[in-house]
Amino acid sequence: MIRFFRVSGGSHPAVVRPAAQRRNPVCGWAGVICPEHGFALATTADWTWCTIQDCGRFWLGDHQNDCPEPAAVLLTGTEGGDRLLCAAHAERAGRELAEHHPGTRYDQAG
């Protein structure tokens, strides 16, 4: 289970911790994202592509491979299970987790 909790200073250590301490960290979350447009994707068994007009980004093969984008934050579970996430996956995870914890506010790193 992953929980958000408040600490002094207004940050949420369960979501936002710099990932730069690791050498060339990448996201590693299953599934690709468009680095510019996030989750605006369409997919078939062999291709995944950004649906934003004139973007032109696409990925071949199994689109469920780990995300290759640079890691921006470290998501920390209450029982361990830390995971590095890119900015887009961290934002999405924060929004999805906040929906399940109504008393929790999600703040983006910045």
Secondary structure by P-SEA (a helix, b strand, c coil): cbbbbbccccccccccccccccccccccccccccccccccccccccccccccccccccccccccccccccccbbbbccccbbbbbcaaaaaaaaaaaaaacccbbbbccc
